[in-house]
Amino acid sequence: MSGSVVSPELRTRIRGLALPIALALGRIGLTPNALTLIGFGIAVGAGLAASQQAWLLAGVLVIVGGVFDLFDGALARATNKVSRLGAFLDSVLDRAGESALYLGIAVACEAASF
């Protein structure tokens, strides 16, 4: 048992769907680390939207960002650019993006309490 709620079969299917999109992003010149940075930007945008109580936009950005997060790893694996630094950058920016979202939610809740 892997501890994941996603079965290996489903994980393989999702990676198969993400691969062509990741490769297309790579063909236009984006690197896996660039995709990580773009994903972080999407998360920050979601946090900003949440801070302004634009809940629908924030929710859409969270979903888009979650899907977009599949592409950096897929591109790294497909182009043999997997690195420990890239994995670390992805992990750190994923957590920083989540923090930005939570901060935006907290700001919106504080503003709504007045």
Sequence and secondary structure as in RCSB ss.txt:
>XXXX:A:sequence
MSGSVVSPELRTRIRGLALPIALALGRIGLTPNALTLIGFGIAVGAGLAASQQAWLLAGVLVIVGGVFDLFDGAL
ARATNKVSRLGAFLDSVLDRAGESALYLGIAVACEAASF
>XXXX:A:secstr
  S SS HHHHHHHHHHHHHHHHHHHHTT  HHHHHHHHHHHHHHHHHHHHTT HHHHHHHHHHHHHHHHHHHHH
HHHTT   HHHHHHHHHHHHHHHHHHHHHHHHHHHHHT 
